[in-house]
Amino acid sequence: MNFTVMAQAGKAAPASGGLISFAPFILIIVIFYFLIIRPQQKKEKERKRMINELRVGDKVLTIGGIQGVITGIRENEDIVTVKISDNAKVDFIRSAIQNKVLPPSANDRNKAKK
């Protein structure tokens, strides 16, 4: 067999599997986006909305686990004053508020009694 014929045979093979071999990786990235990244972005957007809507009198829970009532908000400094007992008020940065503590509904109280 001639050497030039062998070289031409190697060049004649089409590279059809190039893009198809990346399909599983692309599929994994799409799955990660819809199952992990997108829900996390929605959750963070909802948390930012809740932080911006904080008002005096709201019961809140901080990231550190402290529960109290907002007694003051300094908008220009992003500081929230939280009353944690009769004689104790603590200042927190707004972003330290994890969520609002909602009062238990009548249905929740009935379930707890059973």
Secondary structure by P-SEA (a helix, b strand, c coil): ccaaaaaaaaaacccccccccaaaaaaaaaaaaacccaaaaaaaaaaaaaaaacccccccccccccccccccccccccbbbbbccccbbbbbcccccccccccccaaaaaaaac
